Amino acid sequence: MYATLIAAVAVMVVSSAALMAVGTAYKWQVASRGYGLWTRAIGVLTVLALTGITVWSRRADTLVAVLAGVGGLLLAGGYVWLHVRLTNNLRNAGVESSL
C-alpha cells in the first residue's frame, strides 16, 4: 500500500511541476494553442498514471481492477473533451494572461 501511495504522490508532484513549467514557458497565456496542448497532455498522462497505479494496487480483485481501468480511460477522455471546450471558449472570448 505504501508503494502505491508514494507512486501516486510522485505522479502528482511531477505533473504539478510540469504544469508550472508549461505555464511559465507560455507566460500563462491560457488561450494559446501550445499552453492548451501541453496542459491537456499533462492532464491526460496524470489521469492515466493514477489509473495505472490504482489498477496495479487492486490487481488481486480482477473486477475492481478492470472497472478502475475503464473508469480511468473514460475520465481521461472526458478530461480531453472538456479541456478542448474550455480552451476554445477562452480563445473565443479573447482571454489573456494578466502578466
Helices and strands as residue ranges (DSSP letters): H 2-25, H 33-57, H 62-93
